[in-house]
Amino acid sequence: MINKSPIKILIIEDNPGDAGLIKQYLKDAPSIQASCFLAQRLSEAKQYLEAENFDVILLDLSLPDSQGLETMAKLDRKLTTTPIVILTGLQDEALGIEAVRRGAQDYVYKDKLTGDLLSRVILYAIERHQLQTVKDDFVAMVSHELRTPLTIVRESISQILEGLIGQITEEQKQRLSM
């Protein structure tokens, strides 16, 4: 799938060599057009996030002002619901699993990175995030739409069980209680 509209990417990376390589991979990737912004510190990234909306965040876990998974946690979710892809030199599968469990869309080792892999990871992260948003909206809507009728049914059954509507048998009480 070729995406013609530019994907707005916030790269949070303190190593100029790694940042340059990521930008070059994105420039050379035929499947996406990217508009990249670079933050070398977490504090700088927060300023970007207060001012701009991004399609995806590429996050290094080792920054001058933050280290490890706390880096992801410090990206205040009040500032952004943007999907986060961890790009790291730490080849630690347990850390990667924990990062995804905490909300990262993916965890990629920098030394395994290629242009094709990076573009695929970005597109999949955005798509998974969009699907999660649609699912969350659907569940909220269904929950809201079912709440009122279910409350009416529950109250009606409660009135019947209390004998307010008339007498019922023990067998009827048991079935209504279920």
Steps between C-alpha positions, in 0.01 A plus 500: 500500500650832397406790721518832314433737790803582716521322833596742775768332713661615823842340538623512859868410468809658656757330278548714183630200304197287584262791434663561161476131410130488597431809290689350205306172528175697498613712206588188300187301595275473192187406697471819708559871482614633836521840656751462784560705812796426728517536878829412669362511854173392657433856616531621141264223383238613750518852357441362149206294626342804665519692174446237227309181420700205369405176328770298675785542748832320453648487849849416623493379863841645588490878505703757694199586717333156524594132492321169439127442505458807717569696182180363351311553826616862515343570161188616675200332335310822568726664242459233237317185400743463211626147434853444628761277338809433711828507303781386725844353515398290802447146377285391790193298405347527849534878485337499155206293625459730799511809274221359283304403811526862616365632171778512241388382159833332429858453624773493234875452537692776323765264366228293324335809350458541126296748301241237408470380860469854633230601252307176565524545878377861473206413275398204718530707819272768358252242373493307831450825689211601270337158541533521879339845495209372288457201734506721810244738346275207402515344847423836662206556266357149552546529874319833504218378273441184706521661843153666496296202374684263732434729796127500415496120472690460828264738684193322359632161613581646841142626536364158404731324749392738777136412432404851394338375178327198654580161642747264332596140573833391647602352164425834331701682769800273439488551125462876531788511749725336243 
